[in-house]
Amino acid sequence: MRKLAIVLAILVIAAPVMANQIDKLNENEIPMHDPPIPGPIWEGGRDVLYDNGPFETAPGLSVLESVTLLANTLGYGHQFQLDLRISDQFEIPVGETWNISSMTFFAYQTGSTTASTFTGVYVEIWDGSPDLPGSSPIWGDLFTNRMSSTVWSGVYRVTETTMNPPATNRPIMANDCDVVVTLGAGTYWLVWQSDGTLGSGPWAPPITIPGVLNTGDGLQYNGGWLPVADSGSFGTAGFPFIIEGSMPTPVEEVTWGSIKSLYR
């Protein structure tokens, strides 16, 4: 009987630890309703080269389709302190060169107001998928803080059952990062982590499109890389991010453009 009591005591102690480990990987909690607190709002990208996908599904809301699609995962852990990472890809078309100046990543910490609690974003660019042998980083690292500004995106992460009135304790932040690099045509993968001052998260909202089960092929690292999948719907997901910069005018266009135009 004494042995049974000891075993039960161990389980009681261990259960919160196990649950905490799961919570740090994916966030499945139900939002609470808090009064909204006004603050500055992100103005959006201005010199957009690439937009990986939407997360706003209704004005001011990013809705997890917890009823329609039986989805359960509000956000994906990519905590710098725990060495959790997420990854997604972008493609530069043949014949193009991008002078990248910045990237914007989106994340939230549960329980925050619209005043951002983020303190850092760490970014790498890979020449292939990070889960494949032979792929490697070609720019950046996971120890240099690249975040230049952080501000509320104007969007709350909610579920279908907590969108009217909207839950306000998951305001999604737009974290702008200084990423200065020139890349030619090809497919590249971003790997990134975020850091903040609250105990919950940071969590990355997935690309969210109403009625669409699979929105991408993102990856998550927790000691090894695995495809991102919702724990309820099992739908795969990508992550929203924006790349800004410019495309240089080809030399041929500069030198011969005016002459060619005379013969068109």
KEZAMI-931093 format. One record per residue (C-alpha): x, y, z; chain; residue in one letter; residue number from 0. Coordinates in steps of 0.001 Angstrom, whole numbers. Layout:
<pts>
+---------+---------+---------+---+---+-----+
|      c1 |      c2 |      c3 | c | r |   k |
+---------+---------+---------+---+---+-----+
|       X |       Y |       Z | A | A | NUM |
...
+---------+---------+---------+---+---+-----+
</pts>
This chain:
<pts>
+---------+---------+---------+---+---+-----+
|      c1 |      c2 |      c3 | c | r |   k |
+---------+---------+---------+---+---+-----+
|       0 |       0 |       0 | A | M |   0 |
|    2880 |    2310 |     812 | A | R |   1 |
|    4462 |    1619 |   -2596 | A | K |   2 |
|    1173 |    2515 |   -4310 | A | L |   3 |
|    1003 |    5804 |   -2421 | A | A |   4 |
|    4555 |    6652 |   -3488 | A | I |   5 |
|    3764 |    5891 |   -7136 | A | V |   6 |
|     633 |    8048 |   -7032 | A | L |   7 |
|    2603 |   10903 |   -5477 | A | A |   8 |
|    5196 |   10701 |   -8236 | A | I |   9 |
|    2490 |   10795 |  -10902 | A | L |  10 |
|     865 |   13827 |   -9277 | A | V |  11 |
|    4204 |   15646 |   -9342 | A | I |  12 |
|    5165 |   14524 |  -12847 | A | A |  13 |
|    1840 |   15232 |  -14561 | A | A |  14 |
|    2146 |   19053 |  -14519 | A | P |  15 |
|    5734 |   18779 |  -15778 | A | V |  16 |
|    4682 |   16572 |  -18705 | A | M |  17 |
|    1757 |   18849 |  -19501 | A | A |  18 |
|    4052 |   21882 |  -19352 | A | N |  19 |
|    6422 |   20295 |  -21870 | A | Q |  20 |
|    3518 |   19679 |  -24259 | A | I |  21 |
|    2211 |   23216 |  -23762 | A | D |  22 |
|    5591 |   24671 |  -24712 | A | K |  23 |
|    5498 |   22820 |  -28030 | A | L |  24 |
|    1945 |   23641 |  -29150 | A | N |  25 |
|    -627 |   25896 |  -27569 | A | E |  26 |
|   -4115 |   24417 |  -27335 | A | N |  27 |
|   -5628 |   26421 |  -24474 | A | E |  28 |
|   -8980 |   28179 |  -24717 | A | I |  29 |
|   -8597 |   31983 |  -24771 | A | P |  30 |
|   -9893 |   34203 |  -22012 | A | M |  31 |
|  -11871 |   37373 |  -22631 | A | H |  32 |
|   -9991 |   40462 |  -21525 | A | D |  33 |
|  -10846 |   44102 |  -22255 | A | P |  34 |
|   -8879 |   45321 |  -25291 | A | P |  35 |
|   -6153 |   47849 |  -24658 | A | I |  36 |
|   -5461 |   50221 |  -27574 | A | P |  37 |
|   -1926 |   50725 |  -28812 | A | G |  38 |
|     192 |   51258 |  -31934 | A | P |  39 |
|    -627 |   48984 |  -34874 | A | I |  40 |
|    1665 |   47598 |  -37564 | A | W |  41 |
|    1304 |   49435 |  -40873 | A | E |  42 |
|    2183 |   46457 |  -43057 | A | G |  43 |
|    4995 |   45832 |  -45505 | A | G |  44 |
|    5890 |   48565 |  -47994 | A | R |  45 |
|    8474 |   47051 |  -50328 | A | D |  46 |
|    7197 |   43495 |  -50323 | A | V |  47 |
|    9143 |   40947 |  -52340 | A | L |  48 |
|    7387 |   37923 |  -50859 | A | Y |  49 |
|    4377 |   37219 |  -48607 | A | D |  50 |
|    4159 |   33617 |  -47410 | A | N |  51 |
|     465 |   33663 |  -46627 | A | G |  52 |
|   -2352 |   35212 |  -44598 | A | P |  53 |
|   -3257 |   34738 |  -40961 | A | F |  54 |
|   -6104 |   37279 |  -40696 | A | E |  55 |
|   -9375 |   35544 |  -41577 | A | T |  56 |
|  -11831 |   38230 |  -40445 | A | A |  57 |
|  -11282 |   41913 |  -39676 | A | P |  58 |
|   -8877 |   41987 |  -36730 | A | G |  59 |
|   -9113 |   38223 |  -36115 | A | L |  60 |
|   -7100 |   35121 |  -36909 | A | S |  61 |
|   -9678 |   32393 |  -36375 | A | V |  62 |
|   -8761 |   28810 |  -35519 | A | L |  63 |
|  -11565 |   26727 |  -37067 | A | E |  64 |
|  -12133 |   24663 |  -33946 | A | S |  65 |
|  -15671 |   23731 |  -35026 | A | V |  66 |
|  -15576 |   23737 |  -38830 | A | T |  67 |
|  -12285 |   21831 |  -39180 | A | L |  68 |
|  -11928 |   20453 |  -35626 | A | L |  69 |
|   -8628 |   22305 |  -35395 | A | A |  70 |
|   -7041 |   22503 |  -31970 | A | N |  71 |
|   -3626 |   24188 |  -32194 | A | T |  72 |
|   -3634 |   27948 |  -31758 | A | L |  73 |
|     118 |   28441 |  -32102 | A | G |  74 |
|    3412 |   26611 |  -32439 | A | Y |  75 |
|    6276 |   26939 |  -29995 | A | G |  76 |
|    9560 |   28427 |  -31215 | A | H |  77 |
|   10988 |   29602 |  -27923 | A | Q |  78 |
|   14583 |   30789 |  -28039 | A | F |  79 |
|   15170 |   29778 |  -24420 | A | Q |  80 |
|   14088 |   26182 |  -25121 | A | L |  81 |
|   15826 |   25946 |  -28514 | A | D |  82 |
|   12511 |   25251 |  -30246 | A | L |  83 |
|   12549 |   26360 |  -33888 | A | R |  84 |
|   10175 |   26647 |  -36814 | A | I |  85 |
|   10929 |   26710 |  -40519 | A | S |  86 |
|    9265 |   27489 |  -43833 | A | D |  87 |
|   10385 |   28125 |  -47381 | A | Q |  88 |
|   10312 |   30801 |  -50066 | A | F |  89 |
|   11297 |   30786 |  -53725 | A | E |  90 |
|   13054 |   33385 |  -55864 | A | I |  91 |
|   12016 |   32941 |  -59514 | A | P |  92 |
|   14517 |   32175 |  -62274 | A | V |  93 |
|   16147 |   35341 |  -63586 | A | G |  94 |
|   15532 |   37385 |  -60441 | A | E |  95 |
|   17905 |   38658 |  -57777 | A | T |  96 |
|   16565 |   39988 |  -54480 | A | W |  97 |
|   18289 |   42603 |  -52332 | A | N |  98 |
|   16600 |   41712 |  -49067 | A | I |  99 |
|   16557 |   44405 |  -46385 | A | S | 100 |
|   14128 |   43067 |  -43788 | A | S | 101 |
|   11809 |   40249 |  -42809 | A | M | 102 |
|    8702 |   40339 |  -40629 | A | T | 103 |
|    7659 |   37383 |  -38484 | A | F | 104 |
|    4400 |   37020 |  -36555 | A | F | 105 |
|    3954 |   35592 |  -33065 | A | A | 106 |
|    2146 |   36112 |  -29768 | A | Y | 107 |
|    2474 |   35452 |  -26058 | A | Q | 108 |
|    -705 |   34430 |  -24286 | A | T | 109 |
|   -1741 |   36918 |  -21644 | A | G | 110 |
|    -120 |   39947 |  -23224 | A | S | 111 |
|   -1811 |   43203 |  -24069 | A | T | 112 |
|   -1279 |   44987 |  -27383 | A | T | 113 |
|    1958 |   46333 |  -25921 | A | A | 114 |
|    4509 |   43878 |  -27270 | A | S | 115 |
|    6404 |   41623 |  -24890 | A | T | 116 |
|    8885 |   40403 |  -27541 | A | F | 117 |
|   12584 |   40931 |  -26974 | A | T | 118 |
|   14243 |   39064 |  -29827 | A | G | 119 |
|   14048 |   37120 |  -33084 | A | V | 120 |
|   16857 |   34868 |  -34341 | A | Y | 121 |
|   16995 |   33928 |  -38019 | A | V | 122 |
|   18896 |   31666 |  -40394 | A | E | 123 |
|   18535 |   31222 |  -44167 | A | I | 124 |
|   19203 |   27676 |  -45408 | A | W | 125 |
|   19984 |   26448 |  -48912 | A | D | 126 |
|   17554 |   23552 |  -48476 | A | G | 127 |
|   15081 |   22038 |  -46057 | A | S | 128 |
|   16744 |   21802 |  -42628 | A | P | 129 |
|   15485 |   18253 |  -42138 | A | D | 130 |
|   17397 |   16967 |  -45166 | A | L | 131 |
|   21038 |   15835 |  -45149 | A | P | 132 |
|   23317 |   18211 |  -47012 | A | G | 133 |
|   21294 |   21345 |  -46280 | A | S | 134 |
|   23055 |   24078 |  -44331 | A | S | 135 |
|   22708 |   27722 |  -43290 | A | P | 136 |
|   24008 |   30280 |  -45795 | A | I | 137 |
|   23151 |   33406 |  -43784 | A | W | 138 |
|   22442 |   34288 |  -40176 | A | G | 139 |
|   22633 |   32374 |  -36911 | A | D | 140 |
|   20569 |   31555 |  -33855 | A | L | 141 |
|   22478 |   33708 |  -31364 | A | F | 142 |
|   22277 |   37203 |  -32953 | A | T | 143 |
|   19110 |   39144 |  -32205 | A | N | 144 |
|   17866 |   40538 |  -35546 | A | R | 145 |
|   14681 |   42202 |  -34279 | A | M | 146 |
|   14566 |   45919 |  -35053 | A | S | 147 |
|   10981 |   46686 |  -33994 | A | S | 148 |
|    7927 |   44936 |  -32605 | A | T | 149 |
|    4330 |   46138 |  -32655 | A | V | 150 |
|     802 |   44759 |  -32579 | A | W | 151 |
|    -361 |   43527 |  -35983 | A | S | 152 |
|   -3928 |   44622 |  -35271 | A | G | 153 |
|   -5044 |   40971 |  -35145 | A | V | 154 |
|   -6075 |   38693 |  -32262 | A | Y | 155 |
|   -5708 |   34909 |  -32395 | A | R | 156 |
|   -9056 |   33326 |  -31417 | A | V | 157 |
|  -11142 |   30173 |  -31901 | A | T | 158 |
|  -14559 |   29924 |  -33551 | A | E | 159 |
|  -16118 |   29645 |  -30110 | A | T | 160 |
|  -14319 |   32715 |  -28710 | A | T | 161 |
|  -14618 |   35182 |  -31585 | A | M | 162 |
|  -17870 |   36874 |  -30620 | A | N | 163 |
|  -17011 |   38742 |  -28511 | A | P | 164 |
|  -13365 |   38207 |  -29462 | A | P | 165 |
|  -10846 |   36923 |  -26954 | A | A | 166 |
|   -8157 |   39562 |  -26584 | A | T | 167 |
|   -5345 |   37859 |  -24693 | A | N | 168 |
|   -3553 |   36642 |  -27816 | A | R | 169 |
|   -2653 |   39781 |  -29777 | A | P | 170 |
|    -368 |   38797 |  -32655 | A | I | 171 |
|    2765 |   40910 |  -32929 | A | M | 172 |
|    4619 |   41857 |  -36108 | A | A | 173 |
|    8327 |   41506 |  -35400 | A | N | 174 |
|   10452 |   43297 |  -37996 | A | D | 175 |
|   14018 |   42034 |  -38392 | A | C | 176 |
|   17127 |   43400 |  -40073 | A | D | 177 |
|   17964 |   40752 |  -42649 | A | V | 178 |
|   20368 |   42263 |  -45189 | A | V | 179 |
|   21415 |   39805 |  -47879 | A | V | 180 |
|   21359 |   39437 |  -51675 | A | T | 181 |
|   20065 |   36136 |  -53058 | A | L | 182 |
|   19694 |   34763 |  -56564 | A | G | 183 |
|   17087 |   32405 |  -57959 | A | A | 184 |
|   16370 |   29298 |  -55916 | A | G | 185 |
|   14368 |   27805 |  -53061 | A | T | 186 |
|   15419 |   28806 |  -49558 | A | Y | 187 |
|   14258 |   27837 |  -46080 | A | W | 188 |
|   14026 |   30177 |  -43109 | A | L | 189 |
|   14672 |   28885 |  -39601 | A | V | 190 |
|   13733 |   31185 |  -36727 | A | W | 191 |
|   13120 |   31495 |  -32995 | A | Q | 192 |
|   11541 |   34227 |  -30874 | A | S | 193 |
|   11996 |   35425 |  -27314 | A | D | 194 |
|    9770 |   37379 |  -24960 | A | G | 195 |
|    9203 |   38352 |  -21354 | A | T | 196 |
|    6088 |   36286 |  -20559 | A | L | 197 |
|    5971 |   32659 |  -19474 | A | G | 198 |
|    3618 |   31522 |  -22242 | A | S | 199 |
|    5172 |   31147 |  -25683 | A | G | 200 |
|    6269 |   32730 |  -27927 | A | P | 201 |
|    3759 |   31006 |  -30210 | A | W | 202 |
|    3669 |   31304 |  -34003 | A | A | 203 |
|     211 |   31382 |  -35589 | A | P | 204 |
|     -22 |   29244 |  -38733 | A | P | 205 |
|   -1111 |   30440 |  -42149 | A | I | 206 |
|   -4887 |   30489 |  -41814 | A | T | 207 |
|   -7317 |   30377 |  -44739 | A | I | 208 |
|  -11050 |   29860 |  -44052 | A | P | 209 |
|  -12174 |   26336 |  -44892 | A | G | 210 |
|   -8678 |   25180 |  -45917 | A | V | 211 |
|   -7285 |   22231 |  -43957 | A | L | 212 |
|   -3697 |   22175 |  -45270 | A | N | 213 |
|   -2055 |   25593 |  -45561 | A | T | 214 |
|    1608 |   24764 |  -45991 | A | G | 215 |
|    4566 |   22534 |  -45277 | A | D | 216 |
|    6219 |   24186 |  -42302 | A | G | 217 |
|    8538 |   22351 |  -39919 | A | L | 218 |
|    9098 |   22479 |  -36170 | A | Q | 219 |
|   12283 |   21527 |  -34322 | A | Y | 220 |
|   12219 |   19959 |  -30869 | A | N | 221 |
|   15434 |   17976 |  -30846 | A | G | 222 |
|   14644 |   16941 |  -34425 | A | G | 223 |
|   12621 |   18309 |  -37324 | A | W | 224 |
|    9007 |   17226 |  -37870 | A | L | 225 |
|    6230 |   18498 |  -40178 | A | P | 226 |
|    3840 |   20960 |  -38552 | A | V | 227 |
|     390 |   19456 |  -38074 | A | A | 228 |
|   -2630 |   20533 |  -36054 | A | D | 229 |
|   -3261 |   18230 |  -33095 | A | S | 230 |
|   -7021 |   18144 |  -33768 | A | G | 231 |
|   -7574 |   18328 |  -37522 | A | S | 232 |
|   -4121 |   16891 |  -38422 | A | F | 233 |
|   -3942 |   19481 |  -41188 | A | G | 234 |
|    -463 |   20621 |  -42191 | A | T | 235 |
|     450 |   24279 |  -41925 | A | A | 236 |
|    2919 |   26904 |  -43024 | A | G | 237 |
|    3893 |   30102 |  -41236 | A | F | 238 |
|    3232 |   33702 |  -42266 | A | P | 239 |
|    6216 |   35937 |  -42914 | A | F | 240 |
|    6998 |   38874 |  -45189 | A | I | 241 |
|   10218 |   39618 |  -47048 | A | I | 242 |
|   10965 |   43213 |  -48035 | A | E | 243 |
|   13658 |   44722 |  -50237 | A | G | 244 |
|   14263 |   45484 |  -53902 | A | S | 245 |
|   15134 |   43848 |  -57198 | A | M | 246 |
|   18014 |   45495 |  -59055 | A | P | 247 |
|   17355 |   46530 |  -62647 | A | T | 248 |
|   19265 |   44203 |  -65011 | A | P | 249 |
|   22325 |   45806 |  -66631 | A | V | 250 |
|   20922 |   45051 |  -70081 | A | E | 251 |
|   17766 |   46972 |  -69284 | A | E | 252 |
|   19769 |   49979 |  -68094 | A | V | 253 |
|   22131 |   50134 |  -71070 | A | T | 254 |
|   19899 |   48984 |  -73914 | A | W | 255 |
|   16415 |   49584 |  -72580 | A | G | 256 |
|   15971 |   53016 |  -74149 | A | S | 257 |
|   17329 |   51868 |  -77529 | A | I | 258 |
|   15168 |   48714 |  -77585 | A | K | 259 |
|   12069 |   50750 |  -76897 | A | S | 260 |
|   12541 |   52567 |  -80237 | A | L | 261 |
|   12076 |   49329 |  -82135 | A | Y | 262 |
|    9084 |   47864 |  -80285 | A | R | 263 |
+---------+---------+---------+---+---+-----+
</pts>
